[in-house]
């Protein structure tokens, strides 16, 4: 018996020692990653991407690499260094690190002897009580509304999408705590410098929270092709909807029941069991996960991309439904890394929703992806919900109410960058430029200047404050970060033009129209710059492009007619009467063809342009008649001026032109008749 007990004791000791060794290796690996993260690294797994390294080999490799980061990655980033000394983000927890043994626990935000979920709940409730005393009943009512909306959204999710039973704790791992997913593994990328907006203290640095599958796919090419065939039969290709600045093809899975059935099966068999392993910080089991806002999206040359944005859920996933060989471009762009991550069919990306990303432009072929936002039933996203309600109040607009909600969200998480940006836009509307600038610069510090929208907003704020040179610098930085933003390129073009740099101005309009061929303002301004420089042929092309864009069509018509007229007058002055006549006729025809459209414009800006139709058309008659006179074709001149009196019988100028050409021809009696009409008009 003693021998047996001794053997068991030795086995237990060996197991304990093995566990300690494993834990020590994991901590060393974490520390090496943290060293790299503090100097700007994003992709830690690339150092051992072949997937054959043991944990011990990974540790040795990463520790070696991390010894040389200043030579490879540059100096430690200010905001990341600050986080190393201020590890608790969301709930104002203690800011000093304890001893080495407690270091990683603190980075996770929980205590050593408490369940993280319980600890977070207690601290969150204490924080809400404290803020309730500070902000009053209105704040507490907003918190209650968050909880009610969260419960309703979670309940609605279960009506359409798979929800695991409470008894379900299945996680895809074996007895050695390794993934069991038929050869599928993951590459981890850093979320950046600032943690997710909700439950920030749970996500430990180095924030390696963007998980991308590698190796075997989650589902086969054949399975994906079958799903797409079913979705097409359900009409997925017949729908489109607006997403930010762009229009996307595709539809919600709530409208595609057979496609949704496939997705629900995948949730049950793989995705929900997988997510607690990928995000153990906040997902306790499959039973708490709720699929929310799930869509099948179609990218092609007419619906090529999304803008850079964040997702409306604590977690989000993207599943590739099309082989890479069937399209060019595509992939997911992550702004903080300035990296496009491609995915072949069957592979997926899993991430917290508040990372800035976008669907990269597809230039050829068709790419389908399935995107889903996720809720966690036992965790209410108070920051996101307060921020979203603030955005809704802005649209009413109730700017004061919106600002209060952003203030409340920031009281829970002072590092909520979208809250700061939205609040800055309110301050800009209120012309509080210094306050707006302060908030935007906070965002840029938190995100290490890796936010093109914030840089764009800074450019607008500085422009409105009359600081044009600084505004241009902000726009240029934004363009360097995200050259695919048409509105940004357009604004920068205007600023460069105001500084007299026409070449750079036109380059920005060229970039804007390349990103969005229907960006009418860029075509219009580009044409105007060319016309001012005397390049009428190219200006004509730009104005014709502008006429294809509904929002600037009226302006483009007027500008093009004016360009034709000026060119006609210049050619006539040089004696090129045939060319002048051709241009003058084009000006008149252009106005006549579009008269019905111009007379029926509805918005105030277009109406101002429409008011110029009569003088511009009358001028076209005058120019063409004068050209005929210069050619000594007096009968054609008279016919043109008579047409002017028919088109504008109550305008004195049309009759004055006719009287003059009649006098030249010696038609005295007709001159008298015309003068009588003029006298009648003047009375």
C-alpha positions, 0 to 999 in steps of 0.5 A: 500500500505504501508503495502504491501511495508513493507512486501516486504521490510521485505522479501527482508531484510530477503532474504538479511540477509539469503544470508549474513549468507549463504556467511558467512558460506561458507567462514568459511567452506573455511577457515577451509579447508584451515587450513587443506590443509596447514597441508597436508589434501587432502580429506575434504569431508570425515569428513561428508561423509554420505551426510546428514549434513547441511552447518551449521553442516559441518562448525561446524564439520570442524572448530572443526577438524581444531583445532587439525591438528598438532596432526593429520596431522603434521606441516604446509608444507613449500610450502603451508605456502609460498602460503598462503603468495604468493597467486598470482601464474601465472601472478606476481600479488601482494603478500600481503593479504589485509583485511579479507573481501578480503582474499578469493577473492585474493585466487581466483586471481581476483579483487573484482570489476572485472569479473575474466575472463576479469581481467585475459585476461587483465593481461595475455595480459599485461604479454605477452607484457612484455615478448615479450619485454624481449624475442623478436619476437620469443616469440610473434610468439610462442604465436601467434602459440599457439592461432592458434593451440588452435583455430584449435583444438577447431574447430576440436573438434566440428567436432567429439564431441558435442559443445553447442551453444553459447546461451546455459547456462544451468547448473545443479542447482536449485533455491537454487544453489544446484546440480540437478543430480538425487541423484549424489553428489561429494567428493572433493580431494585436487590437492596438494600443487601447482596449475594447470599449466595454469590459476593457479591464478584462482584456489583458495586454498585449491585446492579442484579440484579433483571431484569424484561422489558419490551416484547415478551414472551418468549412469546405469550399463545397459547403460554402458553394452550396450555401451561396447557391441556396442564398441566391435562390432566396434572393440575396443578390436582389437586395442592397443597403447603405452602410456608411458612405457605401452601398452593399449587396446582400441581405440579413439572414433573418430574410434568408431562412435556409441560409440561416439554418446552415449558420445555426448548425455552424453556431452549434457545432463549431462557432459557439463552442470555439468562442469561449476558448478564443475569448475566455476573458468575457465568454464563460460558456457557449450558453451566454452567446447570442448572434445578433445582426447577421448578414450575408454580404456581396462585394463586386465592382459595383459594391466594392467595399465598406468604409472603415468602421466599428461593429455594433457588438462586443464580439464580431466574426467574419466568415469567407464564403468565396475562394480567393481565386474568384476575385481580386482585392478584398480582405479585411483592412485593419486601420491600426495595423495598416494591414489587409488580412485576406481569408480564403473560403471557409476561414474566419476572423473573430474579434472584439467589435470596437476595432476599426476595420473595413471591407477592402475594395474588390476590383474584379469578380465577386466575394461573399462574406458572412458577418455577425455581431454577438452579444453576451447574455450575462454582460451588458455593454453599457458603454456601447449602448449609452454611446449609441443612444447619444448618437440617436439623440444627435440625429433628433437633434438633442445635442445636450442630451447626446452630450450627456450620454457620451459623458456618462459612457466616458465616466464608465470608460474614459478611453472610449474613443468613439464617445470622444469623437461623437462628443467632439462633433457636437462641440464642433456644431456648437462652434466650441472649437477648442473643446472639440479639438481637445477631445479629438486629440485625446482620441489620436493619442489613445489610438496613436494617430491611427484613426483616419476619421479622427484626423479628418474631424481634426482637419474640419475643426481646425478649418472652421477655426481658421487654422488652414495650414494645420487643417491641411496637415491633419487632412494629409495625415488622414489621407496617408492612413486611409487614401480610400476615403473620397470625402477626405480627399475632396476636402483636402483638394479644396484646402490645397486649391485655396492655398494655390496648389492646383496640381495637388488639388486636382490630384486629390479630386482624381483620387476621390473620383477613383474611390467613388466615381459618383462623387459629383463635387470632385468632378465639378471642382476638377472641371472648374480648375481645368477651365480656369487654366484654359484646358477646356477639353478636359474640363468638358470631360469632368463636367460631363461626369458631374452631370451623371451625379444627381446631386451636382447635375444642375451645377455641372450643366450651368458650368459646362454651358458657361465654359462653352460660351467663354470658349466660343467668345475666345475663338470668335475674338481670334477669328475662328468663327466656325469653331466659335459657332460650334461651341455656341450651338453646344452651349444653347443645345445643352441648356435646351435639352436640360431645361425641364430638369432645371425647372423642376429642381427642388433643393434650395442650392439647385434652385439658386443655380436654376435661377441663372438659366434665363440669363445664361440661355439669353447669353447663348443667343447673344453669342451665337448671333454675334458670331453669325454677324461676324461671319456676315451671315446677317439672316442667321443672326436675325433668326437667332435673335428672333428665337431669343424673343420667342423664348424670352418675350418679356425680357427687354434684352432679347428685343434690343438684340433683334432691333440692332441687327434689323438696323444693320440690315436697314429694315426700318419698319421692323425696327419701329415695331420692335421698338414699340414692343420694347416701350410696352415692356418698359411700361 
